[in-house]
Amino acid sequence: MDIIEILQQDYQKFPQEQNYSIYAQNVYFKDPLNEFRGLSRYQRMIKFIDTWFRNVKLEVHKIQRQQQQIDTEWTLSWNSPLPWRPRIKISGRSELILNEKEQIISHIDYWYCSIWDVLRQHWLRGD
């Protein structure tokens, strides 16, 4: 199966049943809140999302490959575990870099909003 097809399937099921074989062991990850290296750390971050957030939805608007780079645009939303269950929404894009084995060696997320915008959403009423 092509890496684009695998990513599309993973995004539809996110954060459950992810295919981690497409990531290199020493994958680099960065977003506005995290920066680390290593597949096990990446898996722990996804498990954290799956454990603590409810009704997680990752909607992919665009996925495109040019040689060893895959660019995606997406919106991630979930209900936070606060008593009023606010619905949080982050839109952004990802840059994925592949090695010669077609494994992701770098995954950098850029948000189209600030961290403060995300925090502010927690004080709104939920579903």
Phi and psi in radians as a Rosetta constraint file:
Dihedral C 1 N 2 CA 2 C 2 CIRCULARHARMONIC -1.204 0.35
Dihedral N 2 CA 2 C 2 N 3 CIRCULARHARMONIC 2.568 0.35
Dihedral C 2 N 3 CA 3 C 3 CIRCULARHARMONIC -1.079 0.35
Dihedral N 3 CA 3 C 3 N 4 CIRCULARHARMONIC -0.580 0.35
Dihedral C 3 N 4 CA 4 C 4 CIRCULARHARMONIC -1.123 0.35
Dihedral N 4 CA 4 C 4 N 5 CIRCULARHARMONIC -0.746 0.35
Dihedral C 4 N 5 CA 5 C 5 CIRCULARHARMONIC -1.102 0.35
Dihedral N 5 CA 5 C 5 N 6 CIRCULARHARMONIC -0.726 0.35
Dihedral C 5 N 6 CA 6 C 6 CIRCULARHARMONIC -1.101 0.35
Dihedral N 6 CA 6 C 6 N 7 CIRCULARHARMONIC -0.797 0.35
Dihedral C 6 N 7 CA 7 C 7 CIRCULARHARMONIC -1.055 0.35
Dihedral N 7 CA 7 C 7 N 8 CIRCULARHARMONIC -0.752 0.35
Dihedral C 7 N 8 CA 8 C 8 CIRCULARHARMONIC -1.063 0.35
Dihedral N 8 CA 8 C 8 N 9 CIRCULARHARMONIC -0.727 0.35
Dihedral C 8 N 9 CA 9 C 9 CIRCULARHARMONIC -1.141 0.35
Dihedral N 9 CA 9 C 9 N 10 CIRCULARHARMONIC -0.765 0.35
Dihedral C 9 N 10 CA 10 C 10 CIRCULARHARMONIC -1.067 0.35
Dihedral N 10 CA 10 C 10 N 11 CIRCULARHARMONIC -0.756 0.35
Dihedral C 10 N 11 CA 11 C 11 CIRCULARHARMONIC -1.111 0.35
Dihedral N 11 CA 11 C 11 N 12 CIRCULARHARMONIC -0.641 0.35
Dihedral C 11 N 12 CA 12 C 12 CIRCULARHARMONIC -1.140 0.35
Dihedral N 12 CA 12 C 12 N 13 CIRCULARHARMONIC -0.576 0.35
Dihedral C 12 N 13 CA 13 C 13 CIRCULARHARMONIC -1.697 0.35
Dihedral N 13 CA 13 C 13 N 14 CIRCULARHARMONIC -0.103 0.35
Dihedral C 13 N 14 CA 14 C 14 CIRCULARHARMONIC -0.887 0.35
Dihedral N 14 CA 14 C 14 N 15 CIRCULARHARMONIC 2.354 0.35
Dihedral C 14 N 15 CA 15 C 15 CIRCULARHARMONIC -1.684 0.35
Dihedral N 15 CA 15 C 15 N 16 CIRCULARHARMONIC 0.223 0.35
Dihedral C 15 N 16 CA 16 C 16 CIRCULARHARMONIC -1.610 0.35
Dihedral N 16 CA 16 C 16 N 17 CIRCULARHARMONIC 2.689 0.35
Dihedral C 16 N 17 CA 17 C 17 CIRCULARHARMONIC 0.856 0.35
Dihedral N 17 CA 17 C 17 N 18 CIRCULARHARMONIC 0.864 0.35
Dihedral C 17 N 18 CA 18 C 18 CIRCULARHARMONIC -1.386 0.35
Dihedral N 18 CA 18 C 18 N 19 CIRCULARHARMONIC 2.572 0.35
Dihedral C 18 N 19 CA 19 C 19 CIRCULARHARMONIC -1.646 0.35
Dihedral N 19 CA 19 C 19 N 20 CIRCULARHARMONIC 1.637 0.35
Dihedral C 19 N 20 CA 20 C 20 CIRCULARHARMONIC -1.378 0.35
Dihedral N 20 CA 20 C 20 N 21 CIRCULARHARMONIC -0.121 0.35
Dihedral C 20 N 21 CA 21 C 21 CIRCULARHARMONIC -1.197 0.35
Dihedral N 21 CA 21 C 21 N 22 CIRCULARHARMONIC -0.258 0.35
Dihedral C 21 N 22 CA 22 C 22 CIRCULARHARMONIC -1.452 0.35
Dihedral N 22 CA 22 C 22 N 23 CIRCULARHARMONIC -0.032 0.35
Dihedral C 22 N 23 CA 23 C 23 CIRCULARHARMONIC -1.868 0.35
Dihedral N 23 CA 23 C 23 N 24 CIRCULARHARMONIC 2.426 0.35
Dihedral C 23 N 24 CA 24 C 24 CIRCULARHARMONIC -1.237 0.35
Dihedral N 24 CA 24 C 24 N 25 CIRCULARHARMONIC 2.653 0.35
Dihedral C 24 N 25 CA 25 C 25 CIRCULARHARMONIC -0.992 0.35
Dihedral N 25 CA 25 C 25 N 26 CIRCULARHARMONIC -0.601 0.35
Dihedral C 25 N 26 CA 26 C 26 CIRCULARHARMONIC -1.831 0.35
Dihedral N 26 CA 26 C 26 N 27 CIRCULARHARMONIC 0.577 0.35
Dihedral C 26 N 27 CA 27 C 27 CIRCULARHARMONIC -0.970 0.35
Dihedral N 27 CA 27 C 27 N 28 CIRCULARHARMONIC 2.450 0.35
Dihedral C 27 N 28 CA 28 C 28 CIRCULARHARMONIC -1.707 0.35
Dihedral N 28 CA 28 C 28 N 29 CIRCULARHARMONIC 2.292 0.35
Dihedral C 28 N 29 CA 29 C 29 CIRCULARHARMONIC -2.223 0.35
Dihedral N 29 CA 29 C 29 N 30 CIRCULARHARMONIC 2.433 0.35
Dihedral C 29 N 30 CA 30 C 30 CIRCULARHARMONIC -2.608 0.35
Dihedral N 30 CA 30 C 30 N 31 CIRCULARHARMONIC 2.363 0.35
Dihedral C 30 N 31 CA 31 C 31 CIRCULARHARMONIC -2.511 0.35
Dihedral N 31 CA 31 C 31 N 32 CIRCULARHARMONIC -3.109 0.35
Dihedral C 31 N 32 CA 32 C 32 CIRCULARHARMONIC -1.096 0.35
Dihedral N 32 CA 32 C 32 N 33 CIRCULARHARMONIC -0.268 0.35
Dihedral C 32 N 33 CA 33 C 33 CIRCULARHARMONIC -1.932 0.35
Dihedral N 33 CA 33 C 33 N 34 CIRCULARHARMONIC -0.383 0.35
Dihedral C 33 N 34 CA 34 C 34 CIRCULARHARMONIC -2.302 0.35
Dihedral N 34 CA 34 C 34 N 35 CIRCULARHARMONIC 2.655 0.35
Dihedral C 34 N 35 CA 35 C 35 CIRCULARHARMONIC -2.709 0.35
Dihedral N 35 CA 35 C 35 N 36 CIRCULARHARMONIC 2.089 0.35
Dihedral C 35 N 36 CA 36 C 36 CIRCULARHARMONIC -2.794 0.35
Dihedral N 36 CA 36 C 36 N 37 CIRCULARHARMONIC 3.059 0.35
Dihedral C 36 N 37 CA 37 C 37 CIRCULARHARMONIC -2.304 0.35
Dihedral N 37 CA 37 C 37 N 38 CIRCULARHARMONIC 2.413 0.35
Dihedral C 37 N 38 CA 38 C 38 CIRCULARHARMONIC 2.138 0.35
Dihedral N 38 CA 38 C 38 N 39 CIRCULARHARMONIC 2.361 0.35
Dihedral C 38 N 39 CA 39 C 39 CIRCULARHARMONIC -1.133 0.35
Dihedral N 39 CA 39 C 39 N 40 CIRCULARHARMONIC -0.707 0.35
Dihedral C 39 N 40 CA 40 C 40 CIRCULARHARMONIC -1.123 0.35
Dihedral N 40 CA 40 C 40 N 41 CIRCULARHARMONIC -0.636 0.35
Dihedral C 40 N 41 CA 41 C 41 CIRCULARHARMONIC -1.192 0.35
Dihedral N 41 CA 41 C 41 N 42 CIRCULARHARMONIC -0.685 0.35
Dihedral C 41 N 42 CA 42 C 42 CIRCULARHARMONIC -1.079 0.35
Dihedral N 42 CA 42 C 42 N 43 CIRCULARHARMONIC -0.767 0.35
Dihedral C 42 N 43 CA 43 C 43 CIRCULARHARMONIC -1.087 0.35
Dihedral N 43 CA 43 C 43 N 44 CIRCULARHARMONIC -0.686 0.35
Dihedral C 43 N 44 CA 44 C 44 CIRCULARHARMONIC -1.117 0.35
Dihedral N 44 CA 44 C 44 N 45 CIRCULARHARMONIC -0.663 0.35
Dihedral C 44 N 45 CA 45 C 45 CIRCULARHARMONIC -1.128 0.35
Dihedral N 45 CA 45 C 45 N 46 CIRCULARHARMONIC -0.759 0.35
Dihedral C 45 N 46 CA 46 C 46 CIRCULARHARMONIC -1.139 0.35
Dihedral N 46 CA 46 C 46 N 47 CIRCULARHARMONIC -0.712 0.35
Dihedral C 46 N 47 CA 47 C 47 CIRCULARHARMONIC -1.091 0.35
Dihedral N 47 CA 47 C 47 N 48 CIRCULARHARMONIC -0.683 0.35
Dihedral C 47 N 48 CA 48 C 48 CIRCULARHARMONIC -1.022 0.35
Dihedral N 48 CA 48 C 48 N 49 CIRCULARHARMONIC -0.814 0.35
Dihedral C 48 N 49 CA 49 C 49 CIRCULARHARMONIC -1.042 0.35
Dihedral N 49 CA 49 C 49 N 50 CIRCULARHARMONIC -0.798 0.35
Dihedral C 49 N 50 CA 50 C 50 CIRCULARHARMONIC -1.153 0.35
Dihedral N 50 CA 50 C 50 N 51 CIRCULARHARMONIC -0.593 0.35
Dihedral C 50 N 51 CA 51 C 51 CIRCULARHARMONIC -1.358 0.35
Dihedral N 51 CA 51 C 51 N 52 CIRCULARHARMONIC -0.752 0.35
Dihedral C 51 N 52 CA 52 C 52 CIRCULARHARMONIC -1.708 0.35
Dihedral N 52 CA 52 C 52 N 53 CIRCULARHARMONIC -0.475 0.35
Dihedral C 52 N 53 CA 53 C 53 CIRCULARHARMONIC -1.761 0.35
Dihedral N 53 CA 53 C 53 N 54 CIRCULARHARMONIC 2.621 0.35
Dihedral C 53 N 54 CA 54 C 54 CIRCULARHARMONIC -1.998 0.35
Dihedral N 54 CA 54 C 54 N 55 CIRCULARHARMONIC 2.657 0.35
Dihedral C 54 N 55 CA 55 C 55 CIRCULARHARMONIC 0.931 0.35
Dihedral N 55 CA 55 C 55 N 56 CIRCULARHARMONIC 0.808 0.35
Dihedral C 55 N 56 CA 56 C 56 CIRCULARHARMONIC -1.242 0.35
Dihedral N 56 CA 56 C 56 N 57 CIRCULARHARMONIC 2.315 0.35
Dihedral C 56 N 57 CA 57 C 57 CIRCULARHARMONIC -2.403 0.35
Dihedral N 57 CA 57 C 57 N 58 CIRCULARHARMONIC 2.237 0.35
Dihedral C 57 N 58 CA 58 C 58 CIRCULARHARMONIC -2.011 0.35
Dihedral N 58 CA 58 C 58 N 59 CIRCULARHARMONIC 1.891 0.35
Dihedral C 58 N 59 CA 59 C 59 CIRCULARHARMONIC -1.750 0.35
Dihedral N 59 CA 59 C 59 N 60 CIRCULARHARMONIC 2.092 0.35
Dihedral C 59 N 60 CA 60 C 60 CIRCULARHARMONIC -1.647 0.35
Dihedral N 60 CA 60 C 60 N 61 CIRCULARHARMONIC 2.184 0.35
Dihedral C 60 N 61 CA 61 C 61 CIRCULARHARMONIC -1.663 0.35
Dihedral N 61 CA 61 C 61 N 62 CIRCULARHARMONIC -0.508 0.35
Dihedral C 61 N 62 CA 62 C 62 CIRCULARHARMONIC -2.732 0.35
Dihedral N 62 CA 62 C 62 N 63 CIRCULARHARMONIC 2.448 0.35
Dihedral C 62 N 63 CA 63 C 63 CIRCULARHARMONIC -2.492 0.35
Dihedral N 63 CA 63 C 63 N 64 CIRCULARHARMONIC 2.216 0.35
Dihedral C 63 N 64 CA 64 C 64 CIRCULARHARMONIC -2.570 0.35
Dihedral N 64 CA 64 C 64 N 65 CIRCULARHARMONIC 2.439 0.35
Dihedral C 64 N 65 CA 65 C 65 CIRCULARHARMONIC -2.047 0.35
Dihedral N 65 CA 65 C 65 N 66 CIRCULARHARMONIC 2.376 0.35
Dihedral C 65 N 66 CA 66 C 66 CIRCULARHARMONIC -2.302 0.35
Dihedral N 66 CA 66 C 66 N 67 CIRCULARHARMONIC 1.859 0.35
Dihedral C 66 N 67 CA 67 C 67 CIRCULARHARMONIC 0.946 0.35
Dihedral N 67 CA 67 C 67 N 68 CIRCULARHARMONIC -1.967 0.35
Dihedral C 67 N 68 CA 68 C 68 CIRCULARHARMONIC -1.719 0.35
Dihedral N 68 CA 68 C 68 N 69 CIRCULARHARMONIC 0.304 0.35
Dihedral C 68 N 69 CA 69 C 69 CIRCULARHARMONIC -2.215 0.35
Dihedral N 69 CA 69 C 69 N 70 CIRCULARHARMONIC 2.366 0.35
Dihedral C 69 N 70 CA 70 C 70 CIRCULARHARMONIC -2.039 0.35
Dihedral N 70 CA 70 C 70 N 71 CIRCULARHARMONIC 2.246 0.35
Dihedral C 70 N 71 CA 71 C 71 CIRCULARHARMONIC -1.974 0.35
Dihedral N 71 CA 71 C 71 N 72 CIRCULARHARMONIC 2.343 0.35
Dihedral C 71 N 72 CA 72 C 72 CIRCULARHARMONIC -2.253 0.35
Dihedral N 72 CA 72 C 72 N 73 CIRCULARHARMONIC 2.660 0.35
Dihedral C 72 N 73 CA 73 C 73 CIRCULARHARMONIC -2.169 0.35
Dihedral N 73 CA 73 C 73 N 74 CIRCULARHARMONIC 2.441 0.35
Dihedral C 73 N 74 CA 74 C 74 CIRCULARHARMONIC -2.708 0.35
Dihedral N 74 CA 74 C 74 N 75 CIRCULARHARMONIC 2.932 0.35
Dihedral C 74 N 75 CA 75 C 75 CIRCULARHARMONIC -2.296 0.35
Dihedral N 75 CA 75 C 75 N 76 CIRCULARHARMONIC 2.173 0.35
Dihedral C 75 N 76 CA 76 C 76 CIRCULARHARMONIC -1.885 0.35
Dihedral N 76 CA 76 C 76 N 77 CIRCULARHARMONIC 2.271 0.35
Dihedral C 76 N 77 CA 77 C 77 CIRCULARHARMONIC -2.408 0.35
Dihedral N 77 CA 77 C 77 N 78 CIRCULARHARMONIC 2.710 0.35
Dihedral C 77 N 78 CA 78 C 78 CIRCULARHARMONIC -2.897 0.35
Dihedral N 78 CA 78 C 78 N 79 CIRCULARHARMONIC 2.894 0.35
Dihedral C 78 N 79 CA 79 C 79 CIRCULARHARMONIC -1.735 0.35
Dihedral N 79 CA 79 C 79 N 80 CIRCULARHARMONIC 2.226 0.35
Dihedral C 79 N 80 CA 80 C 80 CIRCULARHARMONIC -1.315 0.35
Dihedral N 80 CA 80 C 80 N 81 CIRCULARHARMONIC 2.702 0.35
Dihedral C 80 N 81 CA 81 C 81 CIRCULARHARMONIC -1.418 0.35
Dihedral N 81 CA 81 C 81 N 82 CIRCULARHARMONIC 0.586 0.35
Dihedral C 81 N 82 CA 82 C 82 CIRCULARHARMONIC -1.511 0.35
Dihedral N 82 CA 82 C 82 N 83 CIRCULARHARMONIC 2.756 0.35
Dihedral C 82 N 83 CA 83 C 83 CIRCULARHARMONIC -0.959 0.35
Dihedral N 83 CA 83 C 83 N 84 CIRCULARHARMONIC -0.593 0.35
Dihedral C 83 N 84 CA 84 C 84 CIRCULARHARMONIC -1.588 0.35
Dihedral N 84 CA 84 C 84 N 85 CIRCULARHARMONIC 0.047 0.35
Dihedral C 84 N 85 CA 85 C 85 CIRCULARHARMONIC 0.818 0.35
Dihedral N 85 CA 85 C 85 N 86 CIRCULARHARMONIC 1.014 0.35
Dihedral C 85 N 86 CA 86 C 86 CIRCULARHARMONIC -1.086 0.35
Dihedral N 86 CA 86 C 86 N 87 CIRCULARHARMONIC 2.511 0.35
Dihedral C 86 N 87 CA 87 C 87 CIRCULARHARMONIC -1.564 0.35
Dihedral N 87 CA 87 C 87 N 88 CIRCULARHARMONIC 2.061 0.35
Dihedral C 87 N 88 CA 88 C 88 CIRCULARHARMONIC -1.788 0.35
Dihedral N 88 CA 88 C 88 N 89 CIRCULARHARMONIC 2.435 0.35
Dihedral C 88 N 89 CA 89 C 89 CIRCULARHARMONIC -2.406 0.35
Dihedral N 89 CA 89 C 89 N 90 CIRCULARHARMONIC 2.239 0.35
Dihedral C 89 N 90 CA 90 C 90 CIRCULARHARMONIC -2.225 0.35
Dihedral N 90 CA 90 C 90 N 91 CIRCULARHARMONIC 2.178 0.35
Dihedral C 90 N 91 CA 91 C 91 CIRCULARHARMONIC -1.796 0.35
Dihedral N 91 CA 91 C 91 N 92 CIRCULARHARMONIC 2.549 0.35
Dihedral C 91 N 92 CA 92 C 92 CIRCULARHARMONIC -3.016 0.35
Dihedral N 92 CA 92 C 92 N 93 CIRCULARHARMONIC -2.861 0.35
Dihedral C 92 N 93 CA 93 C 93 CIRCULARHARMONIC -2.490 0.35
Dihedral N 93 CA 93 C 93 N 94 CIRCULARHARMONIC 2.760 0.35
Dihedral C 93 N 94 CA 94 C 94 CIRCULARHARMONIC -2.214 0.35
Dihedral N 94 CA 94 C 94 N 95 CIRCULARHARMONIC 2.513 0.35
Dihedral C 94 N 95 CA 95 C 95 CIRCULARHARMONIC -2.015 0.35
Dihedral N 95 CA 95 C 95 N 96 CIRCULARHARMONIC 2.048 0.35
Dihedral C 95 N 96 CA 96 C 96 CIRCULARHARMONIC -1.932 0.35
Dihedral N 96 CA 96 C 96 N 97 CIRCULARHARMONIC 2.253 0.35
Dihedral C 96 N 97 CA 97 C 97 CIRCULARHARMONIC -1.924 0.35
Dihedral N 97 CA 97 C 97 N 98 CIRCULARHARMONIC 2.331 0.35
Dihedral C 97 N 98 CA 98 C 98 CIRCULARHARMONIC -1.832 0.35
Dihedral N 98 CA 98 C 98 N 99 CIRCULARHARMONIC 2.621 0.35
Dihedral C 98 N 99 CA 99 C 99 CIRCULARHARMONIC -1.611 0.35
Dihedral N 99 CA 99 C 99 N 100 CIRCULARHARMONIC -3.041 0.35
Dihedral C 99 N 100 CA 100 C 100 CIRCULARHARMONIC -1.196 0.35
Dihedral N 100 CA 100 C 100 N 101 CIRCULARHARMONIC -0.300 0.35
Dihedral C 100 N 101 CA 101 C 101 CIRCULARHARMONIC -1.586 0.35
Dihedral N 101 CA 101 C 101 N 102 CIRCULARHARMONIC 0.141 0.35
Dihedral C 101 N 102 CA 102 C 102 CIRCULARHARMONIC 1.160 0.35
Dihedral N 102 CA 102 C 102 N 103 CIRCULARHARMONIC 0.512 0.35
Dihedral C 102 N 103 CA 103 C 103 CIRCULARHARMONIC -1.824 0.35
Dihedral N 103 CA 103 C 103 N 104 CIRCULARHARMONIC 2.571 0.35
Dihedral C 103 N 104 CA 104 C 104 CIRCULARHARMONIC -1.324 0.35
Dihedral N 104 CA 104 C 104 N 105 CIRCULARHARMONIC 2.143 0.35
Dihedral C 104 N 105 CA 105 C 105 CIRCULARHARMONIC -1.887 0.35
Dihedral N 105 CA 105 C 105 N 106 CIRCULARHARMONIC -0.248 0.35
Dihedral C 105 N 106 CA 106 C 106 CIRCULARHARMONIC -2.575 0.35
Dihedral N 106 CA 106 C 106 N 107 CIRCULARHARMONIC 2.313 0.35
Dihedral C 106 N 107 CA 107 C 107 CIRCULARHARMONIC -2.345 0.35
Dihedral N 107 CA 107 C 107 N 108 CIRCULARHARMONIC 1.842 0.35
Dihedral C 107 N 108 CA 108 C 108 CIRCULARHARMONIC -2.039 0.35
Dihedral N 108 CA 108 C 108 N 109 CIRCULARHARMONIC 2.164 0.35
Dihedral C 108 N 109 CA 109 C 109 CIRCULARHARMONIC -1.785 0.35
Dihedral N 109 CA 109 C 109 N 110 CIRCULARHARMONIC 2.396 0.35
Dihedral C 109 N 110 CA 110 C 110 CIRCULARHARMONIC -2.101 0.35
Dihedral N 110 CA 110 C 110 N 111 CIRCULARHARMONIC 2.241 0.35
Dihedral C 110 N 111 CA 111 C 111 CIRCULARHARMONIC -1.650 0.35
Dihedral N 111 CA 111 C 111 N 112 CIRCULARHARMONIC 2.552 0.35
Dihedral C 111 N 112 CA 112 C 112 CIRCULARHARMONIC -1.556 0.35
Dihedral N 112 CA 112 C 112 N 113 CIRCULARHARMONIC 0.219 0.35
Dihedral C 112 N 113 CA 113 C 113 CIRCULARHARMONIC -2.446 0.35
Dihedral N 113 CA 113 C 113 N 114 CIRCULARHARMONIC 2.934 0.35
Dihedral C 113 N 114 CA 114 C 114 CIRCULARHARMONIC -1.541 0.35
Dihedral N 114 CA 114 C 114 N 115 CIRCULARHARMONIC 2.863 0.35
Dihedral C 114 N 115 CA 115 C 115 CIRCULARHARMONIC -1.029 0.35
Dihedral N 115 CA 115 C 115 N 116 CIRCULARHARMONIC -0.638 0.35
Dihedral C 115 N 116 CA 116 C 116 CIRCULARHARMONIC -1.137 0.35
Dihedral N 116 CA 116 C 116 N 117 CIRCULARHARMONIC -0.652 0.35
Dihedral C 116 N 117 CA 117 C 117 CIRCULARHARMONIC -1.065 0.35
Dihedral N 117 CA 117 C 117 N 118 CIRCULARHARMONIC -0.698 0.35
Dihedral C 117 N 118 CA 118 C 118 CIRCULARHARMONIC -1.172 0.35
Dihedral N 118 CA 118 C 118 N 119 CIRCULARHARMONIC -0.781 0.35
Dihedral C 118 N 119 CA 119 C 119 CIRCULARHARMONIC -1.073 0.35
Dihedral N 119 CA 119 C 119 N 120 CIRCULARHARMONIC -0.717 0.35
Dihedral C 119 N 120 CA 120 C 120 CIRCULARHARMONIC -1.043 0.35
Dihedral N 120 CA 120 C 120 N 121 CIRCULARHARMONIC -0.612 0.35
Dihedral C 120 N 121 CA 121 C 121 CIRCULARHARMONIC -1.076 0.35
Dihedral N 121 CA 121 C 121 N 122 CIRCULARHARMONIC -0.430 0.35
Dihedral C 121 N 122 CA 122 C 122 CIRCULARHARMONIC -1.193 0.35
Dihedral N 122 CA 122 C 122 N 123 CIRCULARHARMONIC -0.279 0.35
Dihedral C 122 N 123 CA 123 C 123 CIRCULARHARMONIC -1.712 0.35
Dihedral N 123 CA 123 C 123 N 124 CIRCULARHARMONIC 0.061 0.35
Dihedral C 123 N 124 CA 124 C 124 CIRCULARHARMONIC -1.567 0.35
Dihedral N 124 CA 124 C 124 N 125 CIRCULARHARMONIC 2.759 0.35
Dihedral C 124 N 125 CA 125 C 125 CIRCULARHARMONIC -1.245 0.35
Dihedral N 125 CA 125 C 125 N 126 CIRCULARHARMONIC 2.484 0.35
Dihedral C 125 N 126 CA 126 C 126 CIRCULARHARMONIC -1.530 0.35
Dihedral N 126 CA 126 C 126 N 127 CIRCULARHARMONIC -2.857 0.35
